[in-house]
Amino acid sequence: MTTDDTAAIPDFAFTVLATDGSLATDGGPSARATSGGRLGRLTTAHGEIDTPAFMPVGTAATVKAMRPESVAATGAQIVLGNTYHLMLRPGAERVARLGGLRAFMAWPGPVLTDSGGFQVMSLAQLRRMDEDGVTFQSHIDGSRHRLTPERSVEIQHLLGATITMAFDECTPYPATEEQAAASMRLSMRWAERCRAAFVERPGHALFGIVQGGVYPDLRRESVAALTSIGFHGYAIGGLAVGEPHDEMLAMLEHTTPLLPGDRPRYLMGVGRPQDIIAAVLRGVDMFDCVMPTRSGRTAQAFTRRGTVNLRNARHAEDPRPLDEGCSCPCCRGHSRAYLHHLIRAGEILGPMLLTWHNLQYYQDLMRGLRGAIAEGRLAAFAADTLAGYEAGDVEPV
Ligand SMILES: [Zn+2]
């Protein structure tokens, strides 16, 4: 690589452009926001990302039922890939030989890969954890594999991830304080090993993951451990794993003010529109969730009037679009009656259109949140959006 090529790749950077909400600052645009929404921009080797951002999940090198250009057309600027799935099939080394995940799946923008830890715990068979890592059997063919902090970081490097996630153990819920402490401290030892294994490249990042269950002191200890190691960004893990909504919000309120104000904050696996709004109000910048894509394959749509099940007979002769306020091809070109028919008939276009719509809804929500922060009306936007969402679907025809 020539010097000019290197110079053309920007450093990984996060800029807070505006904040909205109650906050205390120590001056300047990268000031520590103790609470409140943040409008920001991530600069990476593979493109910029406006935050708050929602990352569609592309588990097996595809955002299911969507072509990459369609994903981009919804406004998504980054997608997520899953280390666990890709290491098993088609294999990280093969993806690397084919130019990395971005070239392989024809997604030119940034990609974030998870570490594999969460899915080893939720999908793999016969897993055995020790201080060094996890040995497990593939849920696909029973073959034996091992993941360690070093191997997880290596796989994510082979995949060409723009943002690499530290390998950790997602503490299950419920867990006693002793269990949560032991699990979190193991993850912190692994975080240090991930930092050492990560190969710095311009525009690429490694995120640490805060654990500690629902115990404020453990969350504080975890943040202290991670910030002393030093990461490009910080994720909040181990939430949205079954704990009550209020408990998740309490943990966010406790944790986000502890994190460095000038680094992106990513709430993993969240979530429903109302969860995202609540988390943005509490200073979170990045989200991912399978909900819009998975729901799209089960006839469930997210709309400005809450969730709608297109399988329901009430839509059978409804000529109206799914969501009057949406400009996606599904809503622009088709009626609820047609979507209902596609789903009842098991036609593949049904899940395709609903997935597109759901991803568009999520990106429109993020765009709305960003605009509201920029204009200092986040609280009103959140209240209006939630009121519409909770009002329920339009009256049947
Ligand atoms: Zn739509």
Boltz pocket constraint, residues with backbone or C-beta under 6 A from the ligand:
constraints:
  - pocket:
      binder: B
      contacts: [[A, 322], [A, 323], [A, 326], [A, 327], [A, 328], [A, 329], [A, 330], [A, 331], [A, 332], [A, 356], [A, 357], [A, 358], [A, 360]]
      max_distance: 6.0
